Amino acid sequence: MDLTDKLETFRAHLEAETKRGYIAQGYDPERHRHDCRVKMGRKYANVDRGDSGVYMVDLATGEIFGIKAYGVIHRGHQYGTLDTIMDWDWSNYRAVRKQKAAA
């Protein structure tokens, strides 16, 4: 899977998780709809939820970061990579690492 496919998978997963989060909180997902999209840059891809930027992806490494301001990466908020998106819960305002099942 190439980078473009991974970004599209992340976008679609983020959108589905956002909808799931709205339903869990009792909101109508059609009324509070926030489609996700990816805007490509030279070094980073901006991932937007609705009209707001929420994440940035380093195109060289696939690492996912939060943002300080639109187009400004926040290295202190790192959310895995494009290969580990299923290890995170993306349904809230910020992603949270899922708990591993006890053996």
Secondary structure as UniProt FT lines:
FT   HELIX           3..24
FT   TURN            25..26
FT   TURN            29..32
FT   STRAND          36..40
FT   STRAND          44..49
FT   TURN            50..51
FT   STRAND          52..58
FT   TURN            59..61
FT   STRAND          63..69
FT   TURN            70..71
FT   STRAND          72..81
FT   TURN            82..83
FT   HELIX           85..87
FT   STRAND          88..89
FT   STRAND          96..97
//
